């Protein structure tokens, strides 16, 4: 995709619901304007009120400067796109994406905020003039949770991903690139794993973090999906840990915890699960074996997924 020589500065958000108003607050928090588009005037006004409330309680920052939030009915979408570099579609509708592909200037990136559909699934069956500028930009609960997952599809121009990764930081987000197609992105693939029979909560994670329940079914699902994501190249262990800690506000991520438990112990437990459940994939165990064959067992050996300093001949 050919990016404009005169950088655009605003962001267009389609959908002024609960998530839309929170995203509008974030994208406008560093001085750039946001155009908020919705077909319900009452929803737009409620969003403006909510954004003003967020701003009134925001922590003061050096050089903080709020951008304008400009509201539009759908018939003004083309006008809203004139100064935008990114348009983010909150409701999952292929018709909206097709319309954006027709209306948005060629150098405007089109993104979906869907949490469970990859952009490959979203654009399937669509005939788009510029499918190389379409990607997924998934957020959680801004502004309290500023992590952002960016995932393209096989035809996405890498320059679009690079631009979103770079510029989203300027708006206060912490972006993570999902490097391969992954249902559930990075975080949601284990937070919503089919093996997790109850919703993961911070309280449950605190129990896990005491190392008392590392063999529990909930923890097994978390660590297995984390290992599978790393094995598939979706993200590196440190990136998975980082987004896990950022979203759940926990002191350690799954790979850090596995290093504490011991990768040989984790593998033994995984083998036991696999004997009882033939549906469990091989990739997590094969990924662990790569480290164990090199003698990298975690904290006790001085190196696992991370390196650890040794003192007095021991870790």
C-alpha positions in Angstrom: 0.0 0.0 0.0 1.3 3.5 -0.9 1.3 5.6 2.2 0.5 9.3 1.9 3.4 11.8 1.7 1.3 14.0 4.0 0.7 11.9 7.1 -3.0 11.8 8.1 -3.5 12.3 11.9 -7.1 11.4 12.8 -8.8 8.1 13.5 -12.4 7.1 12.6 -14.3 4.8 14.8 -17.6 3.2 13.6 -19.8 2.5 16.5 -20.4 4.7 19.6 -21.3 2.0 22.1 -19.4 1.3 25.4 -16.2 0.1 23.6 -16.4 2.9 21.0 -16.4 5.7 23.5 -13.6 4.2 25.5 -11.5 3.8 22.3 -12.3 7.3 21.3 -11.0 8.5 24.6 -7.7 6.5 24.1 -7.1 7.5 20.4 -7.7 11.2 21.3 -5.6 11.2 24.5 -2.3 12.4 22.8 -3.7 15.3 20.8 -5.1 13.7 17.7 -8.7 14.0 16.6 -11.2 11.1 16.6 -14.3 10.9 14.4 -17.0 8.9 15.9 -19.7 7.6 13.6 -23.0 6.1 14.7 -26.6 6.1 13.5 -28.1 7.0 16.9 -27.8 10.6 18.0 -28.5 9.7 21.6 -25.6 7.2 21.5 -23.2 9.8 20.1 -24.2 12.3 22.8 -23.8 9.7 25.5 -20.3 8.9 24.2 -19.3 12.6 24.3 -20.5 12.8 27.9 -18.6 9.6 28.8 -15.4 10.8 27.2 -15.6 14.1 29.0 -16.0 12.1 32.3 -12.9 10.0 31.5 -10.9 13.1 30.8 -12.0 14.8 34.0 -10.7 11.9 36.1 -7.5 11.1 34.0 -4.2 11.2 35.8 -2.2 14.4 34.8 0.6 13.8 32.4 3.4 16.1 31.3 2.4 17.6 28.0 -1.0 16.0 27.9 -3.1 17.3 25.1 -6.6 16.2 24.2 -7.7 15.9 20.6 -11.2 16.7 19.5 -13.9 14.0 19.3 -16.1 14.8 16.4 -19.4 12.9 16.0 -21.0 12.0 12.7 -24.1 10.3 11.4 -23.4 7.5 8.9 -24.1 9.7 5.9 -21.1 11.8 6.8 -18.7 8.9 6.9 -16.9 9.9 3.7 -16.2 13.4 5.2 -14.9 11.8 8.4 -12.4 9.8 6.4 -10.8 12.8 4.7 -8.1 13.3 7.4 -7.9 9.7 8.8 -5.0 7.3 8.7 -7.0 4.5 10.3 -10.7 3.5 10.4 -11.7 1.0 13.0 -14.9 -0.9 12.6 -16.4 -2.0 15.9 -19.5 -4.0 14.8 -18.7 -7.1 12.8 -20.4 -6.5 9.5 -19.0 -7.4 6.1 -21.3 -4.8 4.5 -19.6 -2.1 6.5 -16.1 -3.3 5.4 -17.2 -3.3 1.8 -18.5 0.2 2.1 -15.2 1.4 3.8 -13.2 -0.2 1.0 -15.2 1.9 -1.5 -15.2 5.2 0.5 -11.8 5.3 2.2 -8.9 6.9 0.4 -6.3 4.3 -0.7 -3.8 5.1 2.1 -6.3 4.7 4.9 -5.9 1.4 6.9 -9.1 -0.5 7.6 -9.3 -2.5 10.8 -11.8 -4.6 12.6 -12.0 -4.9 16.4 -13.5 -8.4 16.5 -12.3 -10.5 19.4 -12.9 -13.9 18.0 -12.9 -13.7 14.1 -9.6 -13.2 12.3 -9.6 -10.7 9.5 -9.1 -13.6 7.1 -12.5 -14.9 8.2 -14.1 -11.4 8.2 -13.1 -10.7 4.5 -13.8 -14.2 3.3 -16.2 -14.0 0.3 -15.7 -10.3 -0.1 -14.3 -8.7 -3.3 -12.2 -5.8 -2.1 -10.2 -3.3 -4.1 -7.6 -2.9 -1.5 -7.5 -6.0 0.7 -3.9 -5.4 1.5 -4.8 -2.6 3.9 -7.3 -4.6 5.9 -6.2 -6.0 9.3 -7.5 -6.6 12.9 -6.8 -4.2 15.7 -8.3 -5.8 18.8 -8.5 -4.0 22.2 -9.8 -5.2 25.6 -11.1 -2.6 28.0 -9.5 0.8 27.4 -8.3 2.9 29.1 -7.8 0.6 32.1 -6.3 -2.0 29.8 -4.2 -0.5 27.1 -3.0 -3.7 25.4 -3.7 -3.9 21.7 -3.4 -6.9 19.4 -2.6 -6.3 15.7 -3.1 -9.2 13.2 -3.0 -9.1 9.4 -4.0 -11.8 6.9 -1.9 -13.3 4.1 -2.4 -10.3 1.8 -2.0 -7.6 4.4 0.8 -5.1 3.5 3.5 -5.4 6.2 3.9 -1.6 6.1 0.3 -1.3 7.4 1.1 -3.5 10.4 4.3 -1.5 11.1 2.4 1.7 11.0 -0.3 0.6 13.4 2.3 -0.8 15.8 4.2 2.4 15.8 1.4 5.0 15.8 -0.8 3.2 18.4 2.0 3.6 20.9 1.8 7.4 20.3 -1.9 7.1 21.4 -1.1 5.4 24.7 -1.6 1.8 23.6 0.7 -1.2 24.2 0.6 -3.0 20.9 1.4 -6.7 20.3 1.8 -8.1 16.8 0.1 -11.5 16.2 2.6 -13.0 13.8 0.5 -15.8 12.3 -3.2 -16.4 11.9 -4.6 -17.2 15.4 -8.2 -17.7 16.4 -8.5 -15.7 19.6 -5.3 -13.7 18.8 -2.7 -14.1 21.6 -4.5 -13.5 24.9 -8.0 -14.7 24.0 -6.8 -18.1 22.7 -6.1 -19.2 26.3 -8.5 -17.0 28.2 -11.3 -18.5 26.1 -9.9 -22.0 25.6 -12.5 -24.7 25.2 -10.7 -26.6 28.0 -11.3 -23.8 30.4 -14.6 -24.7 32.0 -14.9 -21.6 34.1 -14.0 -18.0 33.3 -10.5 -17.2 34.4 -10.5 -14.5 37.0 -7.8 -12.6 38.8 -8.6 -14.6 42.0 -8.0 -17.9 40.2 -4.8 -16.7 38.8 -3.6 -15.6 42.2 -4.1 -19.2 43.4 -2.1 -20.4 40.5 0.6 -17.9 41.2 1.1 -19.4 44.6 2.3 -22.6 42.8 -0.3 -24.7 44.7 -2.5 -25.5 41.7 -0.1 -25.6 38.8 -1.4 -29.1 37.9 -5.1 -28.0 37.9 -7.2 -28.2 34.8 -7.6 -24.4 34.5 -3.8 -23.9 34.7 -3.2 -26.8 32.3 -5.4 -25.1 29.6 -3.6 -21.7 30.1 -0.1 -23.1 29.8 -1.0 -25.5 26.9 -2.5 -22.7 24.8 0.4 -20.4 25.7 2.9 -23.1 24.6 0.9 -23.8 21.4 0.8 -20.1 20.5 4.6 -19.9 20.9 5.1 -23.2 19.0 3.0 -21.9 16.1 5.0 -18.6 16.0 2.0 -16.5 16.9 4.1 -14.6 19.5 7.3 -15.2 21.5 7.1 -16.4 25.1 8.0 -12.9 26.5 5.4 -11.3 24.3 2.7 -13.7 25.5 3.7 -13.2 29.1 3.7 -9.4 28.6 0.1 -9.2 27.2 -1.1 -11.8 29.8 0.2 -9.6 32.7 -1.0 -6.4 31.1 -4.6 -7.6 30.7 -4.9 -9.6 33.9 -2.7 -7.3 36.0 -0.7 -10.3 37.3 2.9 -10.4 38.5 3.9 -13.3 36.3 3.0 -14.8 32.9 2.5 -18.4 32.0 6.1 -18.9 30.7 7.6 -17.3 33.8 5.5 -19.6 36.0 6.6 -22.6 34.0 10.2 -21.7 34.5 9.6 -21.6 38.2 7.8 -25.0 38.2 10.5 -26.5 36.0 10.1 -27.3 32.3 10.8 -31.0 32.9 8.0 -31.1 35.5 5.7 -29.3 33.1 6.5 -31.8 30.3 5.8 -34.8 32.6 2.4 -33.3 33.5 1.6 -32.7 29.9 2.6 -36.3 29.0 0.2 -37.5 31.7 -2.6 -35.4 30.3 -1.9 -36.6 26.8 -2.1 -40.3 27.9 -5.6 -39.7 29.3 -6.8 -37.3 26.5 -5.8 -38.2 23.0 -7.2 -34.9 21.7 -4.4 -32.9 23.3 -2.0 -31.6 20.6 1.6 -32.7 20.4 3.1 -29.2 19.7 3.2 -28.0 23.3 5.2 -31.1 24.4 7.5 -30.9 21.4 8.1 -27.2 22.1 9.1 -28.0 25.7 11.4 -30.8 24.6 13.5 -28.4 22.5 14.5 -26.6 25.7 14.9 -29.7 27.9 17.2 -31.3 25.4 19.5 -28.3 25.8 19.4 -28.6 29.6 17.3 -25.5 29.9 14.8 -26.4 32.7 13.9 -23.0 34.0 15.0 -21.3 37.2 16.7 -24.3 38.7 19.1 -24.7 35.7 19.7 -21.0 35.2 17.9 -20.8 31.9 14.5 -21.8 30.5 12.3 -19.5 28.6 14.3 -16.8 30.4 17.8 -16.5 31.8 18.4 -16.4 35.5 21.5 -15.2 37.4 23.4 -17.8 39.5 24.6 -17.0 43.0 27.1 -19.2 45.0 26.9 -21.9 42.4 23.2 -22.2 42.4 20.2 -20.3 41.0 
